[in-house]
Amino acid sequence: MKRRCPGKVMGTMTLRRAFVVSLVGVVGCGAALPASEQQPLVDYSSPCLALPTCSAPAPKLGPRADWNHVSSGLVTLGSANHRGRDQLVREGDPQWIVGKFAYGLTDKDLKGEDVDVHVLRGCGPSWELLGTATTTKDGEHATTVGVPDSGGRIYFEVPQARQLEVGRHRVRLVVRGDHTSTELYIQVVRADAAVFLSDVDGTLTTSEFKEFEELLEGELTPAHHAAAAALRGLAGRGYLPIYLTARPEWLTQRTREFIQHRGFPQGIIHTTTSLTGALGGAAASFKIAELDALGGQGFVPDWAFGNKASDADAYEHAGIQPLSHRVFYQLDDVHGGRRIDDYADIEAELGAAPLCP
């Protein structure tokens, strides 16, 4: 029997945008996986792209600190809706850690409070405290790594002397006042790293809006047949996965659970930075901006997967070549990309010879 969250709402597309704030309030319920889905993470390492599972226990914390502001005690009466933003960083470039801290049904920002930044360097066995950041007021910090300051955010630059080496690093952000937390991953790569990119909803999940339905039921969203195996093939060849979705940012952790527990290769996950996500033209603009940012770092994905015209427009803008490497699930691309009706059709092709020994 499916576990139901309180306050279940009819899942029509018309209502989804209207009750998105209510969903934030039940995400703690919806995000939990049923016992049948609780499986250990799989390490899809390869000789040229080792992505460890980063499965060390959470860091040990000292006593809770007093709040800097009396009003914070009221803000934090609701459930925590914190979220961290993954980062792909070229070796030698500045390394920014960005998070959002908010609570309750209205997603109320936590402002002017301290957050400790812990890192599991290289996904090793022990945590390291990098420093402390303070949550912002709206517009207090300049837009950084594409994230505008909507309040309740931290922007922490890793000190030059303690920069993270090439590899995968797990970051845990802990609010000092109540020890609530969120996590993110930083992937530091060399300049010649190869990447592939995939949309999530409808491209990897079994329908465009399935995530919202499963969220309310407390279930994990199903994946298309052979999709995980196909993308594992690319990761095994040495391509770093980037998952780019127009979902709202509070679904970052749910997206991470989907990737991990449906057997997709680990990588970088980027959502919108808004509470409501994006559709149609707004989704295309979001993805174009993300691809422009990747291009600014010197990365053009070698493969890209989508299922909507907005995906096709974004990949055309980015100039992903050849056209056969723009793959669309059950969509005819007006720009000339390849249509597939089952990932099994390209699974063998994507698992061909690796990029490096």
C-alpha positions in Angstrom: 0.0 0.0 0.0 1.3 3.5 -0.9 2.2 5.8 2.0 0.2 9.1 1.7 1.4 12.4 2.9 -1.0 14.7 4.7 -2.8 17.4 2.7 -2.8 15.4 -0.6 -3.9 17.6 -3.5 -5.4 16.6 -6.9 -2.4 16.4 -9.3 -3.6 18.2 -12.4 -1.2 20.3 -14.3 -3.3 23.4 -13.8 -3.1 23.1 -10.0 0.6 22.2 -9.7 1.8 25.8 -9.9 -0.9 26.9 -7.4 0.0 24.5 -4.7 3.7 24.5 -5.0 4.2 26.3 -1.7 2.0 23.7 0.0 4.2 21.0 -1.4 7.3 22.6 0.2 5.6 21.9 3.5 5.2 18.2 2.8 8.4 17.6 1.0 9.9 16.2 4.2 7.2 13.5 4.0 7.3 13.1 0.3 11.1 12.9 0.0 11.4 9.8 2.2 11.8 6.6 0.2 9.7 3.5 1.1 11.6 0.7 2.6 11.6 -1.2 -0.6 13.6 1.6 -2.2 16.3 2.0 0.5 19.3 0.5 -1.3 23.0 1.2 -0.8 24.4 3.7 -3.4 26.3 2.1 -6.2 29.8 3.3 -7.2 29.8 3.6 -11.0 33.6 4.2 -11.2 35.6 3.8 -14.3 39.4 3.8 -15.0 39.1 7.4 -16.2 36.2 8.8 -14.2 36.2 7.7 -10.6 33.1 8.9 -8.8 33.1 7.5 -5.2 29.9 7.0 -3.3 30.8 9.6 -0.6 28.9 7.5 1.9 30.7 8.5 5.1 28.4 9.3 8.1 27.5 13.0 8.8 30.2 15.0 10.7 30.1 15.2 14.4 28.8 18.5 15.7 29.3 20.4 18.9 26.5 22.0 21.0 24.0 24.2 19.2 24.8 27.9 19.2 22.5 30.8 20.3 20.6 32.5 17.4 22.1 35.8 16.3 18.5 37.2 16.1 15.6 36.5 18.4 13.3 36.4 15.4 15.1 33.4 14.0 13.5 31.3 16.7 10.1 32.0 15.1 11.3 31.5 11.5 12.6 28.0 12.4 9.3 26.7 13.9 8.5 25.2 10.6 10.2 22.3 8.9 13.5 23.0 7.2 13.5 23.3 3.4 17.2 23.9 3.0 19.0 23.1 -0.3 22.5 23.2 -1.6 23.7 23.8 -5.2 26.1 21.4 -6.9 29.1 23.0 -8.7 31.3 21.9 -11.6 34.6 23.7 -11.3 37.7 23.7 -13.5 41.0 23.1 -11.7 42.4 26.4 -10.5 39.2 28.4 -10.8 37.5 29.9 -7.8 35.4 27.4 -5.8 32.1 28.7 -4.5 29.7 26.9 -2.1 26.1 28.2 -2.3 23.1 27.2 -0.2 19.6 28.3 0.6 18.1 28.1 4.1 14.4 28.4 4.6 11.6 27.0 6.7 7.9 26.1 6.8 4.9 26.3 4.4 5.9 29.8 3.2 9.5 28.9 2.7 10.6 31.7 5.1 14.2 32.7 4.7 16.6 32.4 7.6 18.6 35.6 7.6 21.7 36.8 9.4 22.5 33.3 10.9 25.7 31.3 10.9 26.1 28.1 8.8 29.1 25.9 9.2 30.7 24.5 6.0 32.0 20.9 6.3 33.6 19.1 3.4 34.3 15.4 2.8 37.4 16.1 0.7 37.8 13.6 -2.1 34.9 11.7 -0.6 37.3 10.4 2.0 36.6 9.0 5.4 36.6 12.2 7.5 35.0 15.6 7.5 36.9 18.9 7.5 35.4 22.2 8.7 36.2 24.8 6.0 34.7 27.8 7.7 31.4 29.6 8.6 29.2 31.7 6.4 26.2 34.0 7.4 22.8 33.8 5.6 21.9 36.9 3.6 19.2 39.4 3.4 17.6 39.8 -0.1 20.1 41.2 -2.6 22.9 41.5 0.0 25.3 39.5 -2.1 26.0 39.8 -5.8 24.8 37.1 -8.2 27.5 34.4 -8.0 27.9 31.2 -10.1 24.5 32.1 -11.7 22.6 32.2 -8.4 20.9 35.5 -7.5 20.6 36.5 -3.9 16.9 35.9 -2.9 17.7 36.0 0.8 18.5 33.2 3.2 21.6 32.2 1.1 25.2 31.6 1.8 28.0 32.3 -0.6 31.2 30.8 0.7 34.4 30.9 -1.4 36.9 28.1 -0.5 40.1 29.8 0.7 42.9 29.6 -1.9 45.2 27.6 0.6 42.5 25.0 1.1 41.1 24.6 -2.4 39.6 21.3 -3.3 41.7 19.0 -5.6 40.5 17.4 -8.8 37.8 14.9 -7.8 34.4 14.7 -6.2 33.7 16.4 -2.8 30.7 16.2 -0.6 29.7 19.4 1.3 27.4 19.5 4.3 26.0 22.9 5.4 24.9 23.0 9.0 22.9 25.7 10.7 24.6 26.5 14.0 21.4 27.4 15.8 19.4 24.2 15.3 21.8 21.8 13.4 19.4 21.4 10.5 21.4 20.9 7.3 21.6 20.3 3.6 24.3 18.9 1.2 25.8 19.5 -2.2 28.6 18.1 -4.3 31.5 19.9 -5.9 33.2 18.2 -8.9 36.7 19.7 -9.7 37.8 18.7 -13.1 40.7 19.3 -15.5 40.3 21.6 -18.4 40.0 18.7 -20.9 37.2 17.0 -19.0 34.3 15.6 -21.2 30.7 16.0 -20.0 27.3 14.9 -21.1 24.0 16.6 -20.1 20.5 15.3 -19.6 17.1 16.7 -18.7 15.2 14.7 -16.1 11.4 15.0 -16.2 10.0 13.1 -19.2 13.5 12.4 -20.4 14.6 10.0 -17.7 11.3 9.8 -15.7 8.3 8.0 -17.2 6.3 11.3 -17.7 6.8 15.0 -17.6 4.9 15.6 -14.4 5.3 12.1 -12.7 7.6 13.6 -10.0 4.8 15.7 -8.5 2.4 12.8 -8.4 5.0 10.5 -6.7 6.1 13.2 -4.3 2.6 13.5 -2.9 2.4 9.7 -2.6 5.8 9.4 -0.9 7.1 7.2 -3.8 10.2 7.3 -5.9 9.6 8.3 -9.5 10.0 5.5 -12.1 12.6 5.7 -14.9 12.3 4.9 -18.6 13.4 1.4 -19.6 17.2 1.1 -20.1 17.7 4.8 -19.5 20.0 4.3 -16.5 22.0 1.6 -18.3 22.5 3.8 -21.3 23.8 6.8 -19.3 26.0 4.5 -17.2 27.6 3.5 -20.5 28.5 7.1 -21.2 29.9 7.6 -17.7 31.9 4.4 -18.1 33.5 5.9 -21.2 34.8 8.9 -19.2 32.0 11.5 -19.5 30.9 13.4 -16.4 27.1 13.5 -16.0 25.3 16.8 -15.6 21.6 16.7 -14.9 19.9 19.9 -15.8 16.2 20.2 -14.8 13.7 23.1 -14.7 12.3 21.7 -11.4 12.2 24.1 -8.4 15.3 24.0 -6.3 13.6 22.5 -3.3 13.4 19.3 -5.3 17.2 19.0 -5.6 17.4 16.2 -2.9 14.5 14.3 -4.5 16.3 14.5 -7.8 19.4 13.2 -6.2 17.5 10.3 -4.7 16.0 9.5 -8.1 19.5 9.5 -9.8 21.1 7.4 -7.0 18.4 4.8 -6.5 17.3 4.3 -10.1 20.8 3.4 -11.0 21.9 6.5 -13.0 25.6 7.6 -12.8 26.4 10.2 -10.2 27.1 13.7 -11.4 26.2 17.3 -11.0 22.5 18.3 -10.5 21.3 21.8 -11.4 17.7 22.9 -10.9 16.2 26.4 -11.3 16.9 28.7 -8.3 13.2 29.5 -7.9 10.5 28.1 -5.7 8.2 27.3 -8.6 10.5 26.0 -11.3 10.0 26.8 -15.0 8.0 25.6 -18.0 8.0 26.3 -21.7 9.9 29.4 -22.8 11.1 30.0 -19.2 12.6 26.5 -19.1 14.3 27.1 -22.4 15.8 30.4 -21.1 17.0 28.7 -17.9 18.7 25.9 -19.8 20.3 28.3 -22.3 21.7 30.3 -19.5 23.1 27.2 -17.8 24.7 26.0 -21.1 26.2 29.5 -21.6 27.7 29.3 -18.2 29.2 25.9 -19.0 30.5 27.3 -22.2 32.1 30.1 -20.3 34.0 27.5 -18.3 35.1 25.8 -21.6 32.6 22.9 -21.5 30.3 22.0 -24.4 28.5 18.7 -23.7 29.4 15.9 -26.1 26.0 14.4 -25.7 22.7 15.9 -24.6 19.3 14.2 -23.8 15.9 15.8 -23.7 12.2 15.3 -24.5 10.8 18.8 -25.1 11.1 21.5 -27.7 12.7 23.7 -25.0 15.5 21.1 -24.6 16.0 21.1 -28.4 16.2 24.9 -28.5 18.7 25.0 -25.7 20.9 22.3 -27.3 20.8 24.1 -30.7 21.8 27.3 -29.0 24.8 25.6 -27.3 25.9 24.1 -30.7 26.2 20.5 -29.5 27.6 18.5 -32.3 27.2 16.2 -34.0 23.4 16.3 -34.3 23.2 12.6 -33.6 24.5 13.3 -30.1 21.4 15.4 -29.4 19.0 12.6 -28.3 15.3 13.1 -27.7 12.9 10.7 -26.1 9.9 10.3 -28.3 10.3 13.7 -29.8 11.1 14.8 -33.4 13.6 17.6 -33.1 13.0 20.4 -35.6 16.8 21.2 -35.4 17.8 17.7 -36.6 18.5 15.8 -33.4 17.9 12.1 -33.1 14.6 10.6 -31.9 14.6 7.4 -29.8 11.6 5.5 -28.5 13.5 3.3 -26.1 16.9 3.8 -24.5 17.7 0.2 -25.3 18.1 1.3 -29.0 21.3 3.2 -28.1 22.5 1.4 -25.0 25.2 -0.5 -26.9 26.4 2.6 -28.7 26.8 4.6 -25.6 28.8 1.9 -23.9 31.4 1.8 -26.7 35.2 2.3 -26.3 36.2 4.6 -23.5 37.7 8.1 -24.0 40.8 7.2 -22.0 42.7 4.1 -21.0 
